[in-house]
């Protein structure tokens, strides 16, 4: 009898602790972060217009991650690091802050350590981010 009660108590504790809550309050989503495939120069591009955003659907890495409702409700940001002479570089998001009027994105660039062993190949690191807002975007 003690075994049955202890199993039931454990079951109840596990069930209570395993609450799954889904929240769609995330302000942004990284759709892809690649070490190769970006442009030759460093630039940040903000896509707000539906015709601009639709061009991302041509990329096989992004097509499955995009929905028609996202085009009307989200902005997209392309962070391109430019040409790098070795591997080990990446570009991404450090933080995203929302204010009353805009979204402030802080970009983080990573470089390999001076003594790191890296591949000797030209790379073009880039990242594509979906911002779940149509507010004006400021990139730092």
N, C-alpha and C positions, 0 to 999 in steps of 0.2 A: 504494500500500500504506500509506503514511503517513497518507493521508486516512482510510482505513478504520479504522486503529488509533485515530486521534485522535477519530473519531466514536464509536467504541465506548467509549473512555475517558470522553468527555463524557457519553454515555448512562449509564454506570455511576455517575458522580459525581452526576448529576441524580437518578437513581433512588434512590440512598442518601440524598440530602439531602431527598427529598420524602416521607419517612415520615409517614404520617398516623396519629396516635395519638388515639384517642377516650377521653376520661376523663369519667366521670360523677361526679367528685368536687366539682363546683360546689355550693356550699352554698345558693345561691339563684338565682332566675331572675326577671327583670323581665318580667311578662306584658304589661303595657301601661302607658304613661306618657302621659297626655293633658292638654291645657291646658284642656279644658272637659268637663263631664259629672259632676263631683264634687258634693259636698254644699255647703250654705250655710255650715256652720261647720267649723272645723278639728278634725279628730279622726283617731285611728289605731285601726283595728279589727283584731283578731287572730281569724281564723276557724280553729277547730280541730275542731269537730264536723262530721260528714258532712252533716247537714241544712243547716248554715250554708254549707258549701263548695259544695253542690249549687246554691244560688241563683246562684252566679257563672256557672254554665252557661247561664243565661238571657241573659247579655250576649253579643251576637254577636262582640265583639272577643276574648272569652275562651274561648268554647265550643270552638273548634278547638285551643286550646292546652292543654286539660285532658284528662287520661286518668282512667279509673276507678281505676287503681292509685294515682294521686296523692292521691285522697281519703283513702285509708287510710294513706299514707306521708308526706304533706306537710301543712304548715300554710300558710295564706295570710294576707297582711297587706295591708290597704287603708290607704294614706296619703292623707289628704284635707287640702288646704291651706285650704279654705274659700273664700268669695267674695272676689275681687280686682277692683278697679275698672278695671284695664287688662290688656293682654296682657304677656308677658314673664316671667311667674311659672311656676315648676315646683317639684315636690317629688320626691325620689328617695332612693336609698340611697347613703350615703357609704361605709359598710363594714359587713360582717357578720362577727361573731366567734363561734366555737363554744367553749364551755367544757364541763366534765364534766356540768353539770346543765342548762345553758340556752344559748340563742342570743341574742346581744346585737346589736341593729340600731341603727346610728347613721344618723339621718335627715338629709338635706341639703336645705335650702330655698334656691331661687334667686329673686332679685328683680331686676328691671331696674335698670340704673344710673340715678341721678337725672336725668341729661341724655339718656337714651336715648329714641329715637323708638319709641313703642309704639302698638299699636292701642287705640283708645278704646272698649273693649267689656268688659263684665263677664265674667270667666272664673272657672272653678271647677276648678283644677288637682288632679289625683289620679294615683296610681300603684297598681298591684296587683302584688304580689310573691309568688312561690311559694318557700317555704322547704323545702328537701329534708330535713326532720327533723320529728319530733313532740315535740322537747324544748320546754320552756317558753320563751317569747319575751319579751325585755325590750327596750323601745324607748327610746332616748335622744334 
